[in-house]
Amino acid sequence: MSAVTPKSSRRHEETIVKKVSRRAQHEDHGGNWKVAFADFCLALLCLFLVLWVLGARDEEEVRRKFGVSVVYDGGTGIFDGDSARPVPPAVVEPLADAALAQDSGDDAAPRQYETREDLKKLAATVERLGREANLENNLQAVVTPTGLRVILHDTHRRGIFEFGSAVPDQRFDQLMQRMGQLFAQVGNSLLVVGHTDAVPFRNPAVRSNWHLSGERAMAARTSLMQGGMPISHLLQVVGMADRAPMDTDDPHGAMNRRIEFLVLTRERAKMIEQMFGAPQSVTPLIEGVDAVQSRDGGAAEDA
């Protein structure tokens, strides 16, 4: 007969409880958030990099615009030394026009165009440049008693300058540079005139179409000179705002926004020089007494 274990001995038996550690699972959970945080930091870094590149591009664009629109003689920008210099112009291929190059070499003096036939040949060359640039719809060349009138105007599809600014469109800039190369071979004096439409600025006392037309005329002058035309060929660079519209039925029309180059005959150039030069006439006051205006615009003097 087997022995029976007393109940008292069973009471004193020890109960062993085994605890399983879940530290490994907690460690895995902690590593996951670190990876996610690293991915977030990487994405944020990429975002900052993209914003920096866009900001640098915008700054360069602003510098380029101001370099073209406000750089005049004696300065490199709005404040001398603060703005970047204008982007160097693209190389312009030399013109090969028999009508302009006849009986002349590379160092020959520019030719004077006076007769109507000569001016027509020059007009044909200008029109050819417009066709080569695919801008013939934006260009007119008209022979007048004053000389040759070359008109570059906007259309509803294409404008010479960026809206509201004096920054020329790249295609028009290249065309005006080629015109500058052509005008370098022409000995006639040149007028550059800027025109706008009649859309007013919000505060004309601060900025108006007079400012814009003058700035655009100066920008066109810069393009001509970048093409090789010497500054000595320029007689006048002016802006006329909206005072001489081409489309009188629509003062806001695109054709009114234009740049004109006037290749003047000797007679017309001399008249303009006399108009703004020293006075040549004597005004009689009374018998035996004349009045001549002084050169500095002061009071009249007895003669």
Secondary structure, DSSP 8 states (H G I E B T S, - for coil): ------HHHHHT----------HHHHHHHHHHHHHHHHHHHHHHHHHHHHHHHHHHHHHHHHHHHHHHHS--TT-SSSSTTTS--------------HHHHTT--TT---B---SHHHHHHHHHHHHHHHHHTT-GGGEEEEEETTEEEEEEE--SS--SB-TTSS-B-HHHHHHHHHHHHHHTTB-S-EEEEEE--S---S-TTTS-HHHHHHHHHHHHHHHHHHTT--GGGEEEEEE-TTSS-S-TT-TT-GGGSEEEEEEE-HHHHHHHHHHHSS----EEEETTEEEE--TTS---EE-
